[in-house]
């Protein structure tokens, strides 16, 4: 395998669906393969991993084939009592080298792709003994920012994983959803569409860290700032999902900005952020950003891409930094309010100390423990809490010690196997159904 380079999804025959796939039901498994994964494409990730091609659909219900990467702890045997986590990466890009199905593979050339930074979260779920599905939720066209369709792809990826024999799962397998930032947005879309699109799935909870809340407001706020590249990649993705935006872009934006949008379609996220920092759409138009956003065509899209109109039926944990420099806490407050008014069961943790990227890692133990409690059928808490730090509990500190050991194993290329259960002294008592749901 030395020197091996996997093919990018746009060049890889595995990603091309067989003839007639559109007549298969959503989630139907089309093909599979064993893959090798690696930290930053270099240090082998010692887990069992496969990729599944399956039938799904886009925003408009048009059939398409999508891919998820499914993982088990190293040496794990099929076990019907094993739960499944669908982890939605913060892809935050349109370029195929940023899709998890490529960026996570050994030998991938994906420097600057955010999914490579999220390997510790995936490994942490595997270290709990859970199976993990990591879908390419942006689809084969990389439509970053499109609403609802990330949920279709994630849910169909779950269906394909449950039907994939080597995982040993079945229709009764408890499932949790998890994602942060752009992956958090994909997670809330998955939670919103689940009851209608995949009612048969036993989804016990969803964790969404910093899930954007109001993409339109985020675009305006990030435009012209150090993080303007996020806004430009987002606009580039929406042009693919909403054809009515193309004439708006051609008539309202100057050629230089359109050229930058074209470059945003092919570049990895982190280099794009550096290259596009400070870009203000108003400098490349006859109108400022607020005027552009008030155009009728833009208003209809902004309303469509704002989550929160549908209450997810499973419990939610939403985690947000009060001083987040990328996602405004006010947008997440408003999202939680919309969900609560609609009848959703939400536990909202606001962290005073953390900024955006650090919170993703600081909150890992709190997010994992919340998922573990849902798998154990412990009733989910509700309400809003503002805390100094989500890491400042005995349970979280134990989790961080486990994460330190796990990170050392990752960097050393050692196998990822389940750790012994942590002491239960500060955990709530188990719900009577816990034995049945955990397979004990």
Residue pairs with C-beta under 8 A, 6 or more apart in sequence:
1 36
1 106
1 107
3 107
4 106
4 107
5 107
5 108
5 109
6 12
6 35
6 102
6 105
6 106
6 107
6 108
7 13
8 96
8 97
8 102
9 15
9 67
9 96
9 99
9 101
9 102
9 136
9 140
10 96
10 140
12 102
14 31
14 33
14 51
14 53
14 67
15 53
15 65
15 67
15 101
15 140
16 65
17 30
17 53
17 55
17 64
17 65
18 30
18 31
21 28
21 30
21 55
21 63
21 65
22 55
22 63
24 30
24 55
25 55
26 55
26 56
26 57
26 152
26 155
26 156
26 159
26 197
26 198
27 54
27 55
27 56
27 155
27 156
27 157
27 158
27 159
27 160
27 163
27 198
28 54
28 55
28 159
28 160
29 52
29 53
29 54
29 160
29 163
29 164
30 53
30 54
30 55
30 65
31 52
31 53
32 50
32 51
32 52
32 53
32 164
33 50
33 51
34 49
34 50
35 49
35 50
35 51
35 69
35 105
36 44
36 45
36 49
36 105
36 106
37 44
37 45
37 47
37 49
37 69
37 71
37 104
37 105
37 106
38 44
38 45
38 104
38 105
38 106
38 107
38 108
39 45
39 116
39 119
39 410
39 411
40 111
40 116
41 103
41 105
41 106
41 107
41 108
41 109
41 110
41 116
42 106
43 410
43 411
43 412
43 413
44 106
44 413
45 104
45 106
45 119
45 123
45 410
45 413
45 416
46 74
46 413
46 414
46 415
46 416
47 71
47 72
47 73
47 74
47 123
47 126
47 415
47 416
48 71
48 72
48 73
48 74
48 75
48 76
48 166
49 69
49 70
49 71
49 72
50 69
50 70
50 71
50 164
50 166
51 67
51 68
51 69
51 70
51 101
52 67
52 68
52 70
52 157
52 160
52 161
52 164
53 65
53 66
53 67
54 65
54 66
54 67
54 68
54 156
54 157
54 159
54 160
55 63
55 64
55 65
55 156
56 63
56 64
56 65
56 66
56 139
56 152
56 153
56 156
56 157
57 63
57 64
57 149
57 152
57 156
58 64
58 139
58 141
58 143
58 146
58 149
58 152
58 241
59 143
59 146
59 147
59 148
59 149
59 241
64 139
64 140
65 140
66 135
66 136
66 139
66 140
66 153
66 156
66 157
67 99
67 101
67 135
67 136
68 101
68 133
68 134
68 135
68 136
68 153
68 157
68 160
68 161
69 100
69 101
69 104
69 133
69 134
69 135
70 131
70 132
70 133
70 134
70 161
70 164
70 167
71 122
71 126
71 131
71 132
71 133
71 134
72 82
72 126
72 131
72 132
72 166
72 167
73 126
73 127
73 129
73 415
73 416
73 417
73 418
74 415
74 416
74 417
75 415
75 417
76 82
76 129
76 417
76 418
77 168
78 165
78 166
78 167
78 168
78 169
79 168
79 439
80 168
80 169
80 170
80 172
80 173
80 439
81 438
81 439
81 440
82 129
82 130
82 131
82 167
82 168
82 169
82 173
82 439
83 130
83 131
83 173
83 174
83 175
83 176
83 204
83 375
83 437
83 438
84 130
84 131
84 132
84 133
84 158
84 161
84 162
84 167
84 169
84 173
84 174
84 175
84 176
85 125
85 130
85 131
85 132
85 133
85 175
85 176
85 177
85 178
85 371
86 132
86 133
86 134
86 135
86 154
86 155
86 157
86 158
86 175
86 176
86 177
86 178
86 190
87 118
87 121
87 122
87 125
87 132
87 133
87 134
87 178
87 179
87 183
88 134
88 135
88 137
88 150
88 154
88 177
88 178
88 179
88 183
88 184
88 186
88 187
88 190
89 100
89 114
89 115
89 118
89 134
89 137
89 179
89 182
89 183
90 114
90 115
90 118
90 179
90 180
90 181
90 182
90 183
90 184
91 98
91 99
91 100
91 114
91 115
91 136
91 137
91 138
91 142
91 144
91 182
91 183
92 98
92 114
92 144
92 181
92 182
92 230
92 233
92 269
93 113
93 114
93 138
93 142
93 144
93 233
93 267
93 268
93 269
93 272
94 138
94 141
94 142
94 143
94 144
94 233
94 236
94 237
94 240
94 264
94 265
94 266
95 142
95 265
95 266
95 267
95 268
96 102
96 142
97 103
97 108
97 109
97 110
97 113
97 268
98 110
98 113
98 114
98 115
98 142
98 268
98 269
99 115
99 136
99 138
99 142
100 115
100 134
100 135
100 136
101 134
101 136
102 108
102 110
103 110
103 113
103 115
103 116
104 115
104 116
104 119
104 122
104 134
108 116
110 116
110 268
111 268
111 270
111 271
112 267
112 268
112 269
112 270
112 271
112 272
113 268
113 269
113 270
114 182
114 269
114 270
115 134
118 180
118 183
118 360
119 410
120 361
120 364
120 403
120 406
120 407
120 410
121 178
121 180
121 360
121 361
121 364
122 132
122 134
123 406
123 410
123 416
124 364
124 368
124 403
124 406
125 132
125 178
125 368
125 371
126 132
126 416
126 418
127 402
127 406
127 416
127 417
127 418
127 419
128 368
128 372
128 418
128 419
129 418
130 375
131 161
131 167
131 169
133 154
133 157
133 158
133 161
135 153
135 154
135 157
136 153
137 150
137 151
137 153
137 154
137 157
137 183
137 186
137 190
138 144
138 146
138 150
138 153
138 237
139 149
139 153
141 240
142 237
142 240
142 265
143 149
143 237
143 238
143 240
143 241
144 182
144 233
144 234
144 236
144 237
145 215
145 234
145 235
145 237
145 238
145 241
145 305
146 237
146 238
146 240
146 241
146 242
146 305
147 189
147 304
147 305
147 307
148 189
148 192
148 193
149 189
149 241
150 185
150 186
150 189
150 190
151 186
151 189
151 190
151 191
151 192
151 193
151 194
151 197
152 193
152 197
154 177
154 186
154 187
154 190
155 190
155 193
155 194
155 197
155 198
155 201
156 198
158 175
158 198
158 201
159 198
159 201
161 167
161 169
162 169
162 170
162 171
162 173
162 201
171 200
171 202
172 202
173 202
174 202
174 204
174 374
174 375
174 437
175 201
175 202
175 203
175 204
176 203
176 204
176 205
176 206
176 207
176 371
176 374
176 375
177 187
177 190
177 191
177 203
177 205
177 206
177 207
177 208
177 314
178 187
178 206
178 207
178 367
178 371
179 185
179 186
179 187
179 207
179 208
179 209
179 211
180 208
180 209
180 210
180 360
181 209
181 210
181 211
181 212
181 326
181 327
181 356
181 360
182 212
183 209
184 208
184 209
184 210
184 211
184 212
184 318
185 208
185 211
185 212
185 215
185 307
187 206
187 207
187 208
187 211
188 206
188 208
188 211
188 307
188 308
188 312
188 316
188 335
189 307
190 206
191 203
191 206
191 208
191 312
191 314
191 316
192 307
192 309
192 310
192 311
192 312
193 310
194 201
194 203
194 312
194 313
194 314
195 312
195 313
203 314
204 314
204 315
204 374
204 375
204 377
204 437
205 314
205 315
205 316
205 317
205 370
205 371
205 374
205 380
206 312
206 314
206 315
206 316
206 317
207 316
207 317
207 318
207 319
207 367
207 370
207 371
208 316
208 317
208 318
208 319
209 318
209 319
209 320
209 359
209 360
209 363
209 367
210 319
210 320
210 321
210 324
210 326
210 327
210 332
210 356
210 359
210 360
211 307
211 318
211 327
211 332
211 335
212 218
212 307
212 327
212 331
213 307
213 308
213 327
213 328
213 331
213 332
213 334
213 335
214 306
214 331
214 334
214 335
215 234
215 302
215 305
215 306
216 293
216 301
216 302
216 305
216 306
217 328
217 331
218 230
218 231
218 234
218 326
218 327
218 328
218 331
219 231
219 234
219 235
219 289
219 293
220 289
220 290
220 293
221 328
222 228
222 230
222 231
222 326
223 231
223 279
223 280
223 281
223 282
223 289
224 278
224 279
224 280
224 281
224 282
224 289
225 277
225 278
226 273
226 277
226 278
227 273
227 277
227 325
227 326
228 276
228 277
228 278
228 279
228 280
229 264
229 269
229 272
229 273
229 274
229 275
229 276
229 277
229 279
230 273
230 326
231 281
232 260
232 261
232 264
232 272
232 276
232 279
233 264
233 269
233 272
235 261
235 281
236 261
236 262
236 264
236 265
238 245
238 301
238 305
239 245
239 246
239 249
239 261
242 301
244 297
244 300
244 301
245 297
245 298
245 301
248 295
248 297
248 298
249 258
249 261
250 258
252 285
252 286
252 287
252 292
252 295
253 261
253 281
253 284
253 285
254 284
254 285
256 284
257 279
257 281
257 284
257 285
260 276
260 279
263 272
263 275
264 272
264 276
267 275
280 289
281 289
281 292
282 288
282 289
282 292
285 292
292 298
293 299
293 302
307 335
308 334
308 335
308 338
308 339
308 342
309 338
309 342
310 342
311 339
311 342
311 343
311 344
312 339
312 344
314 345
315 345
315 346
315 347
315 374
315 380
315 382
316 339
316 344
316 345
316 346
316 347
317 346
317 347
317 348
317 349
317 367
317 370
317 380
318 332
318 335
318 336
318 346
318 347
318 348
318 349
319 349
319 351
319 359
319 363
319 366
319 367
319 390
320 327
320 329
320 332
320 348
320 349
320 350
320 351
320 359
321 327
321 329
321 350
321 351
321 352
321 353
321 354
321 355
321 356
321 359
322 329
322 350
322 351
322 352
322 386
323 329
323 352
323 353
323 354
323 355
324 354
324 355
324 356
324 359
325 355
325 356
326 356
327 356
329 350
332 348
336 346
336 348
336 384
339 346
340 346
345 380
345 382
346 382
347 370
347 380
347 381
347 382
347 383
347 385
348 383
348 384
348 385
349 363
349 366
349 385
349 387
349 390
350 384
350 385
350 386
350 387
351 359
351 362
351 363
351 387
351 388
351 389
351 390
352 386
352 387
352 388
352 389
353 388
353 389
354 362
354 363
354 389
354 390
359 390
361 403
362 389
362 390
362 391
363 390
363 391
364 399
364 400
364 403
365 391
365 395
365 396
365 397
365 398
365 399
365 400
365 402
365 403
366 390
366 391
366 393
366 396
366 399
368 399
369 395
369 396
369 399
370 380
373 380
373 427
373 428
374 380
375 437
375 438
376 430
376 431
376 434
376 437
376 438
377 430
377 431
377 432
377 433
377 434
377 436
377 437
377 438
378 427
378 428
378 429
378 430
378 431
378 434
379 431
390 396
391 397
391 400
393 426
394 426
395 422
395 426
395 427
398 422
398 423
399 422
402 419
402 422
405 419
406 416
406 419
409 415
409 416
410 416
434 440
